[in-house]
């Protein structure tokens, strides 16, 4: 039985992970902005075998609210075995290029809010001396592409932060897993022209995340073939890469 905190619990990938953990009889503390969606998620998890489900409404970019959320979580679960950070948005790159305010807000959605939460959670996990911090980043962070470099920059920052944090917390028995999904069929990607052959279902990604968390993988690409795709993309020389439309 696991005690699990999920931030961004109503996202498609997070909900799919929660369904798998619910079948193991886990206890949940679910955090998201939309109470109605949280209640729907909770009902589904209870029907699948979750031992308990506690809900907490919070906007992840409200940094002041993070401490109270964690206090409430610990009062409920006593200890956190797995914390999954899964919130985020997919910004319009063109709008970000024209509006500094939008660009900074999107960076907060996908970057600084995650780093703030990780900083707070890391101190708790260091005190516990056990547990797993799982963070959904993205393959977009592996290399800056003109089509989404604001989003990619935020995800790259998260991945670099996770690498340093992993090395820090390894010494006290805490694991940090950096999860890098590729194209996933979720509400966030609706309307985008994505290659069908590379488009995964949230359930596929969730199965890989749950198994990777159990195995304490450091960096997890989901699906696994993205390891090869991103290896090739990272090997493209800069002189050629800047001429490509990606």
C-alpha positions in Angstrom: 0.0 0.0 0.0 1.4 3.3 -1.1 0.7 6.9 0.1 0.7 9.1 -2.9 0.6 12.8 -3.5 -0.3 13.8 -7.1 -0.1 17.5 -8.1 -2.0 18.1 -11.4 -4.1 15.0 -10.6 -6.8 15.7 -13.2 -4.3 15.6 -16.1 -4.7 12.6 -18.4 -1.4 11.0 -17.6 -1.6 11.6 -13.9 -5.1 10.2 -13.7 -4.0 7.1 -15.7 -1.2 6.6 -13.2 -3.5 7.0 -10.3 -5.9 4.3 -11.7 -3.0 1.8 -11.7 -1.9 2.7 -8.2 -5.6 2.5 -7.0 -5.7 -1.1 -8.0 -2.9 -1.6 -5.5 -5.0 -0.2 -2.7 -3.1 3.1 -2.3 -4.0 6.2 -0.3 -4.1 9.4 -2.3 -3.9 13.1 -1.7 -4.9 14.7 -5.0 -4.2 18.3 -5.9 -5.6 20.3 -8.9 -7.4 23.6 -9.7 -10.8 22.2 -10.6 -12.8 20.7 -7.7 -15.4 19.1 -10.0 -12.8 17.2 -12.0 -11.0 16.2 -8.8 -14.3 14.8 -7.4 -14.8 12.8 -10.6 -11.3 11.4 -10.4 -11.7 10.5 -6.7 -14.9 8.6 -7.5 -13.2 6.7 -10.2 -10.2 5.8 -8.0 -12.4 4.6 -5.1 -14.3 2.3 -7.5 -10.9 0.8 -8.6 -9.8 0.0 -5.1 -8.2 3.1 -3.6 -8.0 2.9 0.2 -8.6 6.6 0.6 -8.7 9.8 -1.5 -8.3 13.3 -0.1 -8.8 16.3 -2.4 -7.1 19.7 -2.3 -7.8 22.6 -4.7 -4.7 24.7 -5.6 -3.2 26.6 -8.5 0.4 25.4 -8.7 1.5 28.9 -9.7 0.3 30.2 -6.3 3.6 29.7 -4.6 2.3 31.0 -1.3 -0.3 28.1 -1.2 2.4 25.3 -1.5 3.3 25.2 2.1 -0.3 24.8 3.3 -0.9 22.1 0.7 2.0 20.1 1.9 1.0 20.5 5.6 -2.5 19.2 4.8 -1.1 16.3 2.8 1.2 15.3 5.7 -1.6 15.6 8.2 -3.6 13.2 6.1 -1.0 10.7 4.9 1.6 11.1 7.7 4.3 10.2 5.1 4.6 10.5 1.3 5.9 7.4 -0.5 5.4 8.8 -4.0 4.9 12.4 -5.1 4.0 12.9 -8.7 4.2 16.4 -10.2 2.1 16.4 -13.3 0.7 19.8 -13.9 1.5 22.0 -16.9 0.3 23.7 -20.0 1.2 23.7 -23.7 1.7 27.3 -24.7 1.3 28.9 -28.1 4.9 29.7 -29.1 3.9 32.5 -31.4 1.9 34.3 -28.7 4.8 33.8 -26.3 7.1 35.5 -28.8 4.9 38.6 -28.9 3.8 38.9 -25.3 6.4 38.9 -22.5 3.7 38.5 -19.9 2.3 35.4 -21.5 5.8 34.0 -21.9 6.6 34.5 -18.2 3.3 33.0 -17.1 3.8 29.9 -19.3 7.3 29.5 -17.9 5.8 29.7 -14.4 3.2 27.1 -15.3 5.8 24.6 -16.6 9.0 25.6 -14.9 9.2 27.7 -11.8 6.1 26.3 -10.2 7.6 22.8 -10.6 10.9 23.9 -9.2 9.2 25.6 -6.2 7.2 22.4 -5.4 10.3 20.2 -5.8 12.3 22.4 -3.4 9.6 22.2 -0.7 9.0 18.4 -1.2 12.7 17.7 -1.3 13.2 19.0 2.2 10.3 16.8 3.4 11.7 13.7 1.7 15.1 14.4 3.0 13.6 14.4 6.5 11.8 11.1 5.8 14.9 9.6 4.2 12.8 7.5 1.9 10.3 7.9 -1.0 10.2 8.8 -4.7 9.8 12.2 -6.3 8.4 11.7 -9.9 8.3 14.7 -12.2 6.7 14.8 -15.7 9.0 16.9 -17.9 9.1 16.4 -21.7 11.3 15.4 -24.6 10.8 19.0 -25.6 13.4 19.9 -23.0 16.2 17.9 -24.7 16.8 20.5 -27.5 15.4 23.9 -28.2 13.2 23.8 -31.3 11.7 26.9 -33.0 8.2 25.5 -32.7 8.1 25.3 -28.9 11.3 26.7 -27.4 9.5 28.5 -24.5 7.9 25.2 -23.4 11.2 23.3 -24.1 13.2 25.8 -22.0 10.9 25.4 -19.0 11.1 21.6 -19.3 14.9 21.7 -19.7 15.1 23.8 -16.5 13.0 21.2 -14.7 15.2 18.3 -16.0 18.4 20.0 -15.0 17.0 20.8 -11.6 16.0 17.1 -11.2 19.5 15.9 -12.1 21.0 18.0 -9.3 18.3 17.1 -6.9 18.7 13.4 -7.6 22.3 13.5 -6.7 21.6 15.4 -3.5 18.8 13.1 -2.3 20.4 9.8 -3.4 22.6 10.1 -0.3 19.6 9.9 2.0 17.7 7.1 0.2 15.3 9.3 -1.8 14.9 8.8 -5.5 14.1 11.4 -8.2 12.7 10.3 -11.6 12.6 12.6 -14.6 9.8 11.5 -16.8 10.0 12.7 -20.5 6.9 11.8 -22.5 6.8 12.3 -26.2 3.5 13.0 -28.1 0.6 11.9 -26.0 -3.1 11.9 -27.0 -4.5 14.2 -24.2 -6.7 17.2 -24.1 -3.6 19.4 -24.1 -2.5 18.1 -27.6 -6.0 18.2 -29.1 -6.0 20.1 -32.4 -2.3 19.7 -33.0 -1.0 18.0 -36.2 1.0 15.2 -34.7 2.2 12.0 -36.5 -0.2 9.2 -35.6 2.7 6.6 -35.4 4.3 8.5 -32.6 1.1 9.4 -30.6 0.8 7.4 -27.4 -2.2 6.9 -25.2 -2.1 8.1 -21.6 -2.5 4.6 -20.4 0.6 3.4 -22.2 2.6 6.2 -20.7 1.2 5.6 -17.2 2.1 1.9 -17.3 5.7 2.9 -18.1 5.7 5.5 -15.3 4.4 3.1 -12.7 6.9 0.5 -13.6 9.8 3.0 -13.9 8.9 4.4 -10.5 9.1 0.9 -8.9 12.4 0.2 -10.6 13.8 3.7 -9.6 14.8 4.7 -13.1 16.6 8.0 -13.3 15.3 9.3 -16.6 12.3 7.7 -18.2 11.3 8.3 -21.9 7.7 7.4 -22.6 7.1 5.5 -24.8 10.7 4.1 -24.8 11.4 4.7 -28.5 11.8 8.4 -27.7 15.2 7.6 -26.4 16.4 6.8 -29.9 14.5 9.7 -31.5 15.9 12.3 -29.1 19.4 10.8 -29.4 19.3 11.4 -33.1 17.9 14.9 -32.7 20.6 15.8 -30.2 23.3 14.6 -32.6 22.3 16.9 -35.4 25.0 19.6 -35.7 24.0 23.1 -34.7 24.9 24.5 -38.1 22.3 22.2 -39.7 19.8 22.2 -36.9 19.1 26.0 -37.1 18.1 25.6 -40.7 15.5 23.0 -40.0 11.8 23.6 -39.2 11.1 21.4 -36.1 
